[in-house]
């Protein structure tokens, strides 16, 4: 969640105005997801929409800087510092084999996943039994390592 800007905070760098509308749309979606009714859902399911929006916003900023090269390094660093994107997730996306990673929790081996391995959503579809539906218990994705 982005930090609240006050008079004491540093103003955004040049180029922020160009992406401000998109970031505000993500912020509205995030508020709607947070205020959504959680009745009848499991505890982990209530967090999934928030994680998906956070992932999408981080991917948007990642694509702007690394893929399309439309924003400056200064603006990228400011967005990371203000909490608009997940720096740890973006760091993993830059590594080979993690380009489609949905959340950092899926690759943690300690205390998170079965017997110190990675999450089930990281297993390629070719290695799964036919008809197996994969749903990540952490974020609800349908297989971030699977080929489409």
Secondary structure, DSSP 8 states (H G I E B T S, - for coil): ------TTS----TTHHHHHHHHHHHHHHHHHHHHS--TTS-TTHHHHHHHHHHHHHHHHHHIIIIIS--S-HHHHHHHHHHTSS-HHHHHHHTSTT-TT---GGGG--SSSSGGG---GGGS-GGGS-TT-----TTT--S-SSS--
